[in-house]
Amino acid sequence: MGASASDIAAATPATRDRYVDLLRVASLGTVIAGHWLMAAVSTGGIGNLLAVVPPLQVLTWALQVMPVFFFVGGFSHALSYRSLARRTEGPLYAVFVRARLRRLLRPTLVFVAVWTAAALAAQLLGAGGGRLSGAAFRLVTQPLWFIGIYLAMVALTPPLLALHERCGWAAFGALAAAAAAVDLLRFAGGVPYAEFLNFGFVWLAVHQLGFLRADGRLRRPGALAAAGLAGAVALVAYGPYPLSMVGMPGEKVSNMAPPTLALLAHGIWLVGAVELLRAPAAAWLARPRVWRGVVAANGVAMTAFLWHLTAMLAVYAAQLGLGIALPEPAGAAWWVQVPVRFLAAAALTGVLVAVFRRFEAPVRSGARPGARSGSGPRAALGTALCLLGVLGLSTTGLGGLLEGHSATLIALPVTAPAAIGMALGGWLLVERSGTSRRVRLRG
């Protein structure tokens, strides 16, 4: 049996940066609450509150906090890889990738398996073609894009960390400049598919800021926040970028899919802003009760993220089943129901977390006496297949499994079964990447 949150909290070394753990939980919690709020469900289907009430789009400048999670990921990946390098001799890539992916992919693949079974059952019973059910099967996999991007960050951490150690801020600057160049090719040059390169450049630039934090090189967070905010304002005011920092249905240009230079500026401002809160937060996190809560939340954060839309959809389904009318989104009656829906969705998410949290529990792996370092190329190929599969599934959804429904991933059509197959095949490759050489512990 694993250690409890209280045991882990009590054993926390004084050198641990507790604020990073808080940022990880707070960023995912904010995304979950934002999804619950934005889902404008009515008898006509599932829409987006920000499209119904466009002035609310300005709230995304504070609530689109996914850059914070990727920033924290960069910090954690730098520390994890360096710790592994200090403790072992021999090739580290496969050991690092396998250890990081296990905790991420196990709960994800379980989530996909459960929803795939539900989608197949619904279609076989003839219940999967309704407007609401069809929208649900598309919606529930959309947040998986985040996991696909995160897999790429894990895979690219070793070479990009080495680049950071040689070049420092210049490495971040090169990624930011590449993101700007991609937007020029996209908007001024009209180069087809160029914009998809920014799925890498924008998010990896934010991830690189985490490396800089790990080395104590974010020394002027106020200036960073001001520069990022000024850049985002200027780009939205004078460029081709929309106000919203999340995707809007039907919009010609999105700041999110693919990411834009405006979203990178937004991420820079958020990183500076959260760093400004670091000192007061550290004092708060020194309280034992607060820290125990953060530790407990970190242990189930990914499970909660995966299942929060399931909980929200179940709340709406229960409302319809009880004969309670769904009011028009953004009306007075709709707003009155928001607190009740939030409480119900939070409670049901808690139930789902209790059921599925075991799949997020850490798996013993890594550098042990006699442990195998494995095949780096095999681990890299497996990770690439996993991220393509997860991204493909976030694009296709789980509707039309039996009809061969497809969607376009960058420039290629992909079906949900093919995406699931790539994710499973990649997972097996990553697991089997630990079958070649042995790693020796130092000392």
C-alpha positions in Angstrom: 0.0 0.0 0.0 1.3 3.5 -0.9 2.1 6.1 1.7 -0.8 8.4 2.7 -0.9 12.1 1.9 -0.2 12.8 5.6 2.9 10.6 5.5 4.2 12.2 2.3 3.6 15.7 3.7 5.4 14.9 6.9 8.4 13.5 5.1 8.7 16.5 2.7 12.3 17.8 2.8 12.8 21.4 3.7 14.5 22.0 0.3 11.4 21.0 -1.7 9.8 23.9 -3.7 6.2 23.5 -2.5 5.0 26.4 -4.6 5.5 24.3 -7.7 3.2 21.7 -6.4 0.6 24.3 -5.6 0.8 25.7 -9.1 0.3 22.3 -10.6 -2.9 21.7 -8.7 -4.2 25.2 -9.0 -3.7 25.3 -12.8 -5.5 22.0 -13.4 -8.2 23.1 -10.9 -8.7 26.4 -12.8 -9.0 24.5 -16.1 -11.6 22.1 -14.7 -13.7 25.0 -13.3 -13.3 26.9 -16.6 -14.6 23.9 -18.6 -17.6 23.5 -16.3 -18.5 27.1 -16.7 -17.9 27.4 -20.4 -20.0 24.3 -21.3 -23.3 25.9 -22.4 -25.6 22.8 -22.6 -29.1 23.1 -23.8 -31.6 20.8 -25.6 -30.1 22.0 -28.9 -26.6 20.7 -28.0 -23.4 21.7 -26.3 -22.1 25.2 -26.9 -19.6 27.6 -25.4 -20.6 30.3 -22.9 -17.9 32.6 -24.2 -19.4 32.5 -27.7 -22.9 33.2 -26.2 -21.6 36.1 -24.2 -18.5 37.5 -26.1 -17.5 40.1 -23.5 -16.7 37.3 -21.1 -13.8 36.3 -23.4 -11.6 38.8 -21.6 -11.7 36.5 -18.6 -9.5 34.0 -20.5 -6.6 36.4 -19.9 -6.6 35.3 -16.3 -8.3 31.9 -16.5 -6.4 30.3 -19.4 -3.7 28.9 -17.2 -2.5 25.9 -19.1 0.8 27.7 -19.8 1.4 27.6 -16.0 1.1 23.8 -16.0 3.6 23.5 -18.9 5.9 26.0 -17.1 5.8 23.8 -14.0 6.4 20.8 -16.1 9.6 22.3 -17.4 10.8 22.9 -13.8 9.9 19.4 -12.7 11.4 17.7 -15.8 14.7 19.6 -15.3 15.0 18.5 -11.7 14.0 14.9 -12.4 16.4 14.4 -15.3 19.3 15.9 -13.4 18.6 13.8 -10.3 18.5 10.7 -12.5 21.8 11.7 -14.2 23.5 12.1 -10.8 22.4 8.7 -9.6 23.1 6.6 -12.6 25.7 5.8 -15.3 24.9 4.9 -18.9 22.1 6.0 -21.2 19.3 7.7 -19.4 16.8 8.7 -22.1 14.6 5.5 -22.0 14.6 5.4 -18.2 13.5 9.0 -17.9 10.8 8.8 -20.6 9.4 5.5 -19.3 9.2 6.8 -15.7 7.5 10.1 -16.7 5.1 8.5 -19.1 3.9 5.7 -16.9 2.1 7.9 -14.5 0.6 10.0 -17.3 -0.5 7.2 -19.7 -1.9 4.6 -17.4 -4.8 6.8 -16.2 -5.3 8.2 -19.7 -5.5 4.8 -21.4 -8.0 3.5 -18.7 -10.1 6.6 -19.4 -10.0 6.0 -23.1 -10.9 2.3 -22.6 -13.9 3.1 -20.5 -15.3 5.8 -22.9 -14.6 3.6 -25.9 -16.6 0.8 -24.4 -19.4 3.3 -23.6 -19.4 4.7 -27.2 -19.4 1.3 -28.8 -22.3 0.1 -26.5 -24.3 3.3 -27.3 -23.8 2.8 -31.1 -24.7 -0.9 -31.0 -27.8 0.0 -29.0 -28.7 2.8 -31.4 -28.3 5.5 -28.7 -25.2 7.2 -30.0 -26.6 9.3 -32.8 -28.6 11.9 -30.8 -27.5 15.5 -30.8 -26.5 15.6 -27.1 -25.0 12.1 -27.0 -23.1 12.7 -30.2 -21.7 16.0 -28.9 -20.8 14.3 -25.6 -18.7 11.6 -27.5 -16.9 14.4 -29.3 -16.4 16.7 -26.3 -15.1 14.2 -23.7 -11.8 13.6 -25.6 -11.0 17.1 -26.5 -8.9 17.9 -23.4 -6.6 15.0 -24.3 -4.7 17.5 -26.6 -3.0 18.7 -23.4 -1.7 15.2 -22.6 -0.4 14.8 -26.2 1.6 18.1 -26.0 2.9 17.1 -22.6 4.2 13.8 -23.9 6.2 15.8 -26.5 7.7 17.9 -23.7 8.8 14.8 -21.9 10.4 13.3 -25.0 12.2 16.5 -25.8 13.4 17.4 -22.3 16.9 15.8 -22.5 18.0 17.6 -25.7 16.3 20.9 -24.8 17.7 20.8 -21.3 21.2 20.3 -22.8 20.5 23.3 -25.1 19.4 25.4 -22.1 22.5 24.5 -20.2 24.6 25.8 -23.1 22.6 28.8 -24.1 20.4 29.8 -21.2 17.9 32.6 -22.1 19.0 32.4 -25.8 17.4 28.9 -26.0 14.1 30.4 -25.0 14.6 33.3 -27.3 15.2 31.0 -30.2 12.0 29.1 -29.6 10.1 32.4 -29.2 11.6 33.7 -32.5 10.6 30.5 -34.2 7.1 31.0 -33.0 7.0 34.5 -34.4 8.4 33.3 -37.7 5.7 30.7 -38.0 3.0 33.3 -37.5 4.6 35.4 -40.2 4.6 32.4 -42.6 1.0 31.8 -41.6 -0.5 35.3 -41.8 1.7 37.1 -44.2 3.1 34.3 -46.3 0.0 32.0 -46.5 2.2 28.9 -46.2 -0.1 25.9 -45.7 0.2 23.9 -42.5 3.1 26.2 -41.2 0.9 27.1 -38.2 1.0 23.6 -36.8 4.7 24.0 -36.0 3.6 26.3 -33.2 2.2 23.4 -31.3 5.9 22.8 -30.7 7.5 26.2 -30.6 5.0 28.0 -28.4 4.5 25.3 -25.8 8.2 24.3 -25.7 9.1 28.0 -25.2 6.9 28.1 -22.1 8.4 24.8 -21.0 11.8 26.3 -21.4 10.9 29.0 -18.9 10.6 26.2 -16.4 14.2 25.2 -17.0 15.2 28.8 -16.3 13.3 28.8 -13.1 15.0 25.6 -12.0 18.3 27.4 -12.4 17.1 30.5 -10.5 17.3 32.7 -13.6 13.8 34.2 -13.5 15.1 37.1 -11.3 12.7 39.9 -12.5 9.2 38.4 -12.6 7.6 41.8 -12.6 9.4 42.8 -15.8 8.5 39.5 -17.3 4.9 39.8 -16.5 4.7 43.4 -17.8 6.5 42.5 -21.1 4.3 39.5 -21.7 1.1 41.5 -21.0 2.1 44.4 -23.1 3.1 42.1 -25.9 -0.3 40.2 -25.8 -2.3 43.5 -25.7 -0.4 44.9 -28.7 -0.7 41.6 -30.7 -4.4 41.4 -30.1 -5.0 45.1 -30.7 -3.0 45.5 -33.9 -2.5 42.0 -35.2 -4.7 39.2 -36.6 -5.2 37.6 -33.2 -8.6 37.2 -31.4 -9.3 38.4 -27.9 -10.0 35.0 -26.4 -7.1 32.9 -25.3 -9.1 29.7 -25.7 -10.7 28.4 -28.9 -14.1 29.7 -30.0 -16.5 27.7 -32.2 -16.5 28.9 -35.8 -13.7 31.4 -35.5 -11.3 31.8 -38.4 -8.2 32.3 -36.2 -7.7 30.7 -32.8 -5.0 31.5 -30.3 -5.1 27.9 -29.1 -5.4 25.6 -32.0 -2.7 26.0 -33.3 -1.1 28.3 -30.7 0.0 31.8 -31.7 2.6 34.3 -30.7 -0.2 36.1 -28.8 -0.7 32.9 -26.6 3.0 32.8 -26.0 3.0 36.4 -24.8 0.0 35.5 -22.6 2.0 32.6 -21.2 5.0 34.9 -20.4 2.7 37.3 -18.5 1.2 34.4 -16.5 4.6 33.0 -15.6 5.8 36.4 -14.4 2.5 36.9 -12.4 2.7 33.6 -10.6 6.3 34.1 -9.8 5.4 37.4 -8.1 3.2 35.5 -5.7 5.9 33.0 -4.8 7.0 34.5 -1.5 3.6 35.0 0.1 2.5 31.5 -1.1 5.6 29.9 0.4 4.6 31.2 3.9 1.1 29.9 3.4 2.3 26.5 2.3 4.5 26.1 5.4 1.3 25.4 7.3 1.0 21.6 7.8 -2.7 21.5 7.0 -2.4 23.5 3.8 0.5 21.4 2.6 -1.3 18.1 3.3 -4.1 19.3 1.2 -1.8 20.2 -1.7 -0.1 16.8 -1.5 -3.4 15.0 -1.5 -4.6 17.0 -4.5 -1.4 16.4 -6.4 -1.9 12.7 -6.0 -5.2 12.7 -7.9 -4.9 15.8 -10.1 -4.5 14.0 -13.4 -7.4 11.6 -12.6 -9.7 14.6 -11.8 -8.7 16.3 -15.0 -9.4 13.2 -17.1 -12.9 12.6 -15.6 -14.2 16.1 -14.9 -16.1 16.5 -18.2 -17.6 13.0 -17.6 -18.9 14.3 -14.3 -20.3 17.5 -15.8 -22.1 15.6 -18.6 -23.5 13.2 -16.1 -24.9 16.1 -14.1 -26.7 17.5 -17.2 -27.9 14.0 -18.1 -29.3 13.6 -14.5 -31.1 17.0 -14.9 -32.8 15.8 -18.1 -33.6 12.5 -16.5 -35.3 14.2 -13.6 -37.4 16.3 -16.0 -35.7 19.5 -15.0 -35.6 21.9 -17.9 -32.3 23.1 -19.3 -32.6 26.9 -19.5 -31.0 28.9 -22.3 -27.3 29.5 -21.6 -26.4 32.8 -20.0 -30.0 33.6 -19.0 -31.0 34.3 -15.4 -32.2 30.8 -14.7 -29.0 29.4 -16.2 -26.8 31.4 -13.8 -28.9 30.5 -10.8 -28.2 26.8 -11.6 -24.5 27.3 -12.0 -23.5 26.9 -8.3 -25.7 23.7 -8.0 -24.2 22.2 -11.1 -20.6 23.0 -9.9 -21.2 21.3 -6.5 -22.8 18.3 -8.2 -20.0 18.0 -10.7 -17.4 18.4 -8.0 -19.0 15.6 -5.9 -19.3 13.3 -8.9 -15.7 14.0 -9.9 -14.7 13.0 -6.4 -16.5 9.7 -6.8 -14.8 9.1 -10.1 -11.4 9.9 -8.6 -12.0 7.4 -5.8 -12.7 4.7 -8.4 -9.9 5.5 -10.8 -7.1 7.1 -8.7 -5.2 3.7 -8.4 -4.2 4.1 -12.0 -2.4 7.4 -11.2 -0.4 5.9 -8.4 3.4 6.0 -9.1 4.9 2.8 -10.5 8.3 1.8 -9.2 10.8 2.3 -12.0 14.0 4.1 -12.8 17.5 3.7 -11.7 18.0 0.7 -9.3 20.9 -1.7 -9.0 20.6 -3.9 -12.0 17.9 -1.8 -13.6 17.9 -1.7 -17.4 18.5 1.6 -19.2 16.7 0.4 -22.4 16.6 1.6 -25.9 16.4 5.3 -26.4 15.2 5.1 -30.0 12.5 2.7 -29.1 11.3 4.9 -26.3 11.4 8.0 -28.6 9.4 6.1 -31.3 6.9 4.9 -28.7 6.4 8.4 -27.3 5.9 9.8 -30.8 3.2 7.2 -31.5 1.5 7.9 -28.1 1.4 11.6 -28.6 0.0 11.2 -32.2 -2.6 8.8 -31.0 -3.7 11.0 -28.1 -3.8 14.1 -30.3 -5.7 12.2 -32.9 -8.3 11.0 -30.4 -8.7 14.5 -29.1 -9.5 15.5 -32.7 -11.8 12.7 -33.8 -13.7 12.1 -30.6 -15.4 8.8 -30.0 -18.5 9.2 -32.1 -18.9 7.2 -35.3 -16.5 4.4 -34.2 -18.4 1.8 -36.3 -18.9 4.1 -39.3 -15.2 5.0 -39.7 -15.6 8.7 -38.9 -12.3 10.5 -39.4 -10.9 13.9 -38.7 -7.8 15.7 -39.9 -4.7 15.7 -37.7 -2.4 18.3 -39.2 -2.7 17.2 -42.8 -3.6 13.5 -42.5 -7.0 11.9 -41.9 -7.2 9.8 -38.8 -10.0 7.7 -37.3 -10.6 7.0 -33.6 -9.7 3.3 -33.8 -6.4 4.2 -35.6 -5.6 6.8 -32.9 -6.3 4.3 -30.1 -4.1 1.8 -31.9 -1.2 4.3 -32.1 -1.5 5.2 -28.4 -1.6 1.5 -27.3 1.3 0.6 -29.7 3.3 3.5 -28.5 2.7 2.5 -24.9 3.9 -1.0 -25.5 7.1 0.3 -27.2 7.8 2.6 -24.3 7.3 -0.3 -21.8 9.5 -2.6 -23.9 12.2 0.1 -24.3 13.6 -1.2 -21.0 15.0 -4.5 -22.3 18.6 -3.8 -23.4 21.4 -2.5 -21.2 21.7 -2.2 -17.5 22.3 1.0 -15.5 24.7 1.2 -12.6 24.1 3.4 -9.6 26.9 5.9 -8.9 28.9 5.6 -5.7 
